[in-house]
Amino acid sequence: MPGRTTLTDPVTGSGVWLHHEAVAPCDGAPAHAHGWIAVFPPGGPVEHARFGPAPWTAPSDGFTAGGTTVAPGRLTGSAGPFRWALTEQPQGPPLHTFPRWSWRRPWLPATHMLPAARARYRGTVRHATGELRLVDAPGASARIYGHGNARRWAWLHADLGDGDVLEIVAAVSTRRGLDRLPPLVFLRLHRDGRTWPRRAERTAVGWAGLGRFRADIGLPRWRVEGRAGLRRIRVTVTQPPDGTLALDYTDPDGSAAVCRNSERADARVRLERRRGRWRPEATWHLSGTAHAEVGER
């Protein structure tokens, strides 16, 4: 059960990635917790360190692995040369990237949501070459529950400003049958106080034959486009090679995957609405403030 917190320092432009994960191995070994932290400074090499594994004690109010803790509104810990102490203040309601039923019925191999789709962070992150003093740093926290990583996936979190946010998960499952489909796309655009598409499953079910969303996953650039109702969207994400960090995952069954993450990605988003013909409704261009990832086995 991974948790992910990402943010951008508005002063230096540095990105920060905190990953917390609890794993129950399929072979019956005791559950353990581990994770990592990474800092993505502009124009400099990415720095990161791992913490754990440590015994998983399943605290009722968050996550604990050795000296690392995630509790409501607060993240603290240490890993190698890193020390961090952050407060989190959500700026809006949770956002369910996947259908709500996916948390109750295991028809999909994993599910994803953001308890803090928009948040502001304060505190410090010390690393080997400096310290970030964060004040009202924009970011978000996500939670994932599942049985392992996808065969191939892409992820984007984009704070579009003025309370708008875009979240995308596109993935090819390892489950038999689903592994023959193109990437299933889950896209949620929260804009002007409303979320589009209205139902989360409309984007993913589309590739099963009922909708019009598709993903072209690759590096350094990947794309998602699709249509629901009277709107269509085109998203292009660029992950800078010198600002992308490759890290390996190990699933509960022992199989391995690699993700390539950038907290300083670029994103272009174009939203159109059909009024007789397709007309531009909104455009956004994020330079170095999009949070993105591509993973594979």
C-alpha positions, 0 to 999 in steps of 0.5 A: 500500500504505497503513499506518495507526496510530491511538492514544488518549492516556489522559491527555488523551483526544486521538486520533492518526492516522498514515497511510503510503502507497506508490503505484505509478501505473498510468501507469508513473510512478515509485512514490512514498511519502507520508502524513499525521499528525493529532491530534484533541484533545477540545473543540478543532479537529483539526490535521493535516499531510501529508508527501511525496511522496518517491521510494519506495525499498522498504526491506526492513524498513519504510517511508521517505518523506523524514524519515519512517520506520516500522520494526518497533517504531518510528515517527518523522518530521516534517510541517509543525509536527509532530514525532513519535517513538514506540515500538510494543509489540504486545500480542497476535497479528496479526488478519486482517480479510480472509481470509488467501487474499486476500493471495495471490489478487487476487480482491478489489480490496484486503485488510486485516490488523493486524500489531498489533491491540492495541498500546501506544505511548510517545513524543512527538507535537509539533504546532502548539499543544502536545505529547503525551507518551504512556505506554502509549497504546492503539492499533493498526497496520493494513496494506492492500494493493490497487489503490485505494479502494472506491466507499464504505466504513466502518472501525472499530477499537475497543479494548474493554478486557481484551484484547478488540478489534473491527475492521470494514471495510465497503465497496462495491467499484469492480469490475464486478459487486461494485459492484452489491452492498450493502456487503461486511462484514468483521468480527472480534471478538477476545474472551477469546483467541478470534476470532469469526467463526471464518472471516473470509469468513463475514461478507462472503460473507453479503451474497452470499447465505450469511450475515446481515451488513449495513452502513448507512453514513452520517454522523454515524452508521453501523451494522453488524449480523449473525449467525454461528453462535449469535451476533449483533452490533449495532454503532453508530458515531457520529463527532462532526462537530467531531471528524471530519477530511476528507482526499482520496486519489488512487488509482494510476489517478488517480481521487479519493476522500475519507475522513472520519476521527475518532479520537474516535468513540463506539461501542456494541457489543451481542453476543448468543448464542442459547440458545433465544432471543437473550440478551445476552452482552456489551455495550461503550460507547466514548466518544471512544476508538473510531477510525472512518472513512467514505469515498466517491467 
